[in-house]
Amino acid sequence: MLNLQTQNKLQQLQLSGMAKAYRDQLEQPRMQELPFDDRLGLMVDRELSERENRKLSRLLKQAKLRYAAHLEDVDYRSSRGLDKQVIAGLAGCAWIGQQQNLLLTGATGTGKSWLACAFGSQACRQGYSVIYKSASKLYEELQIAIGDGSLPKYRTALSKAHLLILDDFGLAPVEPTVGYTLLDIVDQRMQTGSLIITSQFPTEHWHSMFNDATLAEAILDRIVHRSHRISLKGESLRKQAVKAQ
């Protein structure tokens, strides 16, 4: 009876991991032969592990990443131009804590979006909050927020995330109305977090994506000069997959 009361109290204290570990110990007589400190340590480890797993699940759900990608699965074939040491250095996500950005460029199909999501997943594993948006979706949502008066709330939600992934930048021009709001978002992110931007176009061509040259300079000056850059090369991975069938 006392054992059941202890389990219930652990649940009431929201220590479900410890409660499960305690129940497992009761069901395994050999575990009860361990010293008290060892048994307690196992219970604490179980609680910590379950909390970390729940946090990761929550962060990944909130991120809404396009792909379930992981850096451990990166294809390092020489034709892609990826450097293992560079990827390994960025995998620690220290650049996010330092409010730096990551720019991924390359032709269509070279795996930019997948790699961006892999870094997003890695950021979640490091405890950072992430939001994924395609550029066209972000522009659409900004237009709606501007029109219905919800822009301050929407902008705040974007600024709270440690990492904002902006995928397929440059497929559509940035209109001035959206551009000035985008400038505000970038300004906020310089203080609160980082960006990952993927684009088919090299950074030196990004100015032409804006209808306002002054606005383009203001935004890109804030992004490009504090960024790590990876340029993906090679044939489209989608074409290679079709050929392999």
Number of C-alpha atoms within 10 A of each C-alpha: 5 7 11 11 10 14 19 15 14 17 15 11 10 12 20 19 20 23 24 17 20 21 16 13 18 13 11 10 10 9 13 13 11 12 9 10 9 13 17 15 12 16 22 17 15 20 20 15 13 15 15 15 13 12 15 20 14 13 21 22 13 15 22 15 21 15 14 12 19 16 18 10 9 15 13 11 10 10 11 18 13 17 13 12 9 12 14 12 12 16 17 14 20 13 18 20 13 14 18 22 25 23 22 24 24 20 17 18 18 21 23 25 26 21 21 27 26 23 25 32 25 21 23 24 19 15 15 20 22 28 23 21 19 17 21 18 12 16 21 13 16 21 15 13 16 16 10 9 10 12 17 10 11 14 17 12 11 19 23 16 19 21 29 24 26 22 25 21 19 19 13 12 15 22 13 15 12 16 20 17 17 19 17 13 16 23 16 17 24 18 11 17 25 28 24 25 25 28 23 19 19 14 14 9 9 16 17 13 17 19 14 15 12 10 18 20 14 14 20 16 11 16 22 16 10 16 18 15 16 18 19 21 19 15 14 15 14 13 11 11 9 8 8 7 5
